[in-house]
Amino acid sequence: MSKETISIGTAPQLRWGVLGCGIIANEMAQALALQGRRIDAVANRTYDKAVDYAQKYGIPTVHKDIDELFNNPDIDAVYITTPHNTHIKFLRKALAAGKHVMCEKAITLNTAELVEANALAREHGVVLMDACTILHMPLYKELVRRAQAGDFGPINLVQENFGSYKEYDPSNRFFSPSLAGGAMLDIGVYSLTLMRLFMQSAPTEHLSLMNRAQTGVDVTSGLLLRNPEGQMGVISLTMHSKQPKRAVISADEAYIEIMEYPRADEAKVVWTQTGEVETVRAGKTALALCYVLADLEAAVAGDEEALAQMSTTIDVMRLMTTFRYDWDFYYPEEQ
């Protein structure tokens, strides 16, 4: 890794701990290293993996017991990177211990869990934040700023595709109900978060169809949504067919096209009257986790824009929960 460091954000730096040692935890460690920083403590269900992870990234403290991480007085914030269905268990402990928490998407299984977690955060005077990258990428902050300023005219429609081909394996987390599998929580959270950012209010009407995998989780779905202002969202999701991760935000005066949208750093604005194409660039895809961490530090420092992200997370979780329950799709923890 290059010895050159970068600076993301201006808020005071927090002392970070991480729960879990998977892909996101590795990206987190690399994001801090890019800024000349490190994780200060790690815990994992398998202690030996935590030791290996700590050695790889120069982490000084490895906790044998997960609760020790939450009670470590030298840690300000914890990034929870474990499977979706474990989040609420760890959120209860981390928030009650007075830790700020960045929680990997999907932040909880359902709305009831998120309401509980938010109440705990308020009770203990700490910040809880959703790690969904759509909320943190500079590109979306710039596009939302321009949209709210009226640069593109009224927004009418958001259309999104998100498709990946995952080899069917009932024991894999993507298809296992016991690991909170399914397309909605794994990829739908990105699509619904992007859609919500460009709508004036949350959708109140919805229609959908879903196909199940053999395990019962949602593998393919089509979602149609409308809010009281008449803005519509049309979303297709699948975990068993490759399709482009493409978002199109349509307004009176232009449409905005974004490819690979979960961590996008570039958008094309096509102006309706002239056909002229404007390229908007902000941030860098490779720094996605840097922006995620910086937003929690900003929120802890009182940044109102960062703190307001939770309202979007709440709306998105309500939608995801509503769709799943409409499909009569409940995880074991919900039954």
N, C-alpha and C positions, 0 to 999 in steps of 0.2 A: 504494500500500500504506500502511496506517495506520502512523504513527510510534510508536504505542504498542507496547510489547514485552511478551512473556510469558516466564515461567520454567518450563521443563520439566526436572525432574530436579535432583539436588543434587551429582552427581559433578563433578570438575574437567573443564573444557571441553578438548576436543582441537582440534588444528589439522587441518582437513579438506581433503582433495583429492578430486576426483571424476573418474572415467573415464567418458566418454560425455556427450552433451548432449541426450538425448531427454526424454521426459515425466517420468520419475522424477528425472532430474538437475535438471530445472526445479522439481519439487516439493521436492527437497532444498534447493535454494538459497532457495526461499520459506520453508521451514520454519526454516532458520537465520536468515533475515531477521526472521521473527516474534519471534525471541529476541534481536534486536539483534546478530546475528553474521553472518559471511559465510564462503563457501568461500575458501580461501587459494590453491588452485591447481587447474587443470583441464587435462586432455589428452583428445584425441579423434582418431579415425582420420583425420578431415578437419580439418586445422588451421584453416581459415577459419571453420568452424562453432564451434570452440573460442574463437576470437577474438571472434566475435559474442556467444557465450554469456557470456564474461568481461566484455564491455562492458555487457551487459544487467544483470549482477548485481554489478558492481564487484569482480571477482576480480583480484588483483594479478599473478598469475603464470599464463602460458599456456605449456605445454610443447609444442614441436614434435614431440618424440619421446615416446612413451608411457612408455618406460623412465625418462625423466628425472623423471616424476612419482613413480615408485616409489623413486627414489634421492634425492629432494629431502629434505635434512635438516631442513627447516622444516615438514614434514608428518608428523603422527602417525598419521593414519588415512585410508584411501581407501575411497570408496564406488564399487563396480563396478556400473555400470548397463547394460553392454553385453549383447548376446544371450546366451542360455543356453550355447550351444556354444563361446563364447569365454572363459567364466569360468575354466576350469581353467588355461588358458594365462596369464591375468593373475594368478590367485591364486598360481601358482608364483612369479612374479616379485615380487609385492607382499609376500607372506609372507616370502620369502627375504631381502627388503630390510629386514625388521623393521618392516613397517607392520601396524597393526591393520586389519582389513578387514570392512566391511559389504558383503555381496554380495547383489544383487537375486535374487529367486526366479526360476526354480529355481536354487538355489545351485550345483549342478553338473548334468551330464547323468545321472549314475548313481552308484551306491554306491562303486564303485572310485575314482572321482575325488574324492568327498567324503572317503573314508578317507585318500587321499594328501594332500589339503589340510589336514585336521586334524592329520596327522602333521607337516606343515611348520609349522603354527602352534605346535605344542608344541615342536618343535625350536628355533624362533627366539623363543620366549617372548612370542608375541603372541596377540591374540584374533581369532578368526574367527566371524562371526555371520551368520545368515540374516535377510534383510530381510522375509520374509513377515509381513505386518501382523498376522495372527492372533496371532503370538507376542508382539506388543508393545502391542496395544490394552489400555488399562486395564479395559475391560469384561470381557475374558476372564480377566484376572488376578483380578478380583473374583469372577466366577462360579466359577472353578476353586478359589479359596480356600474359598468356601462349599460347593462340592461335596465337597471333601476333608474339610471339617469335618462332613459328614453332614447339612447343612441340608435336602437334597432327598431323602434316603434313597438307597439303592443305585441307581446309574445302570445301566440295562439296554440302552438302544438310542439310537443317534445316527443320524438321518435327515437327508440334505442334498440339495438341488438346486442346481445352478449351470449356467445356460444363457445364452449370448449368441448373437446372430445376427451372424455375420461373413460378408459377401459373399465367395463363393468366388473366390479369386485365388491360383493356384499359386505366384506370386512373393511373396505376402504372407508375413510371418514366421509367421502363425498356421497356414499350410498348407504351408510349405516345409520339407522334411527338412533341407536345408542350413543352415537358420536355427533348427533345433531346434524346429520347430512341433509342433502337436498339443495336445489339450485337457489331457492329464495334467500336463505340466510347466507349462502356462500357468495353468490354473484348478484342476486337481485338487489341486495343492499346497495351496491354501487349504482345501479340503474335508477332505483327509486330516490336515492339521495340526490343524484344529478337533476332528475326531473323536478324534485321539490325545490331545489335552489332557484329554479327559473320560473316558478309559479308564485303568484301573489298570495295564495293561501293553499292550505292542504286540500287535496281532493276529498269530496264527500260522496261521490258516486263512483261505482266500479263494477266491471264485469271481468270474468276471467275463465280460462279453461286450463286444466293441468293434466299431464300424463304422469303416471307413477312408474318408478323403477320397481323391480320385483320385490324389493325390500319395503316398498310403500312410500318412500320419500319422493318429493317432486323432482322429476328429471327434465321436463319440458313444460313451459307455460306461456300463455299469452295474456297480457294484462291491458285493460282499457280503463282509463281513469279520467274524471272531470271534476274541476273545482267550481265553486259558486260563480266565479268570474267567467266561466265558459272555457277556460284553458284546458287542453286535453293532453294526456300522455298515452302513448302506445308503446308497449315494451314486449319483446320476445326474449325468453331465456331458455337455454338448454345446456345440459352437461354431457350430452351424448352426440353432439353434432358441432362441427367447427363452423363458426360464422364470425364475420368481422365485429370487433367491439366498436361500434359506430353509433354516434349520437348526432341527431340533427335537431336544432332548436329553431323553429320557424316563427318569424315575426312579420309584421307588415312590410318593413322596409328592407329586410335581409333575412337570410338563414345562415346559421352557424353550424359548421360541420366539424366534428371532433372524432378522430380515430384513436383507437387504443385508449379509451377515455378514463379508465381507472387512475392512471398516473400521467395524464397528458400534459404536455408543455407547449402545445401548439394547436391553434384552431384556424379554420378558414371561414371568413365572413364573405358571403356572396351577396352583393347588393342587388335588390330586385330590379330597379329601374335601369341600371347600366350594365349589369352582369359583371362589374368589376369585382375582383377577388382581393380581399385584404387578409394578410396573414397576421395573426396575433400570437405573440410568443411571451411566455412568462414562466419563470422558474425553470427547473430541469428535472426530467423524469428520474434521473439517477439519484436525485436528492430527496425523493419522496418522504423517506422516513425522517430526514432532517426537519422537514416542514411539520410533520406530525408532532415530533418532540417539542419543537419551538412553539407550537400553538398551545400546548399544555403549560409551558413555562410562562407564556404571555398571559394566559387565563389566570394563573396563580398570581401574577403581578397586577391583575385587575383589568386587563384589556377587555373592553366590552364586546368587541366583535368576536373574539375567541370564546368568551363566555356564552355568547348567543348561539353558538353552534348546537348546543344541546336541544334547542327548540326544533331544529331540523331532524336531529336524531330521534326525538320523541315522535314526530309526525311519521317518519319512515317506519319506525317500529310498530306503530299502530297499523299502518298499511300492511306490513308483512304479516302481522298477527291476524289481521282480518282476513287476508287472502287464505292463509293456511287453515283457519278455522272454517271458512266457507267451504274449503275442500275436504273438511272432516279429517284433517291431517294434524295429529297431535304427537308430540314426542313423549317417550316413556315418562319423563318427569312431569308431564302435564296431565297424565291420565290417572 
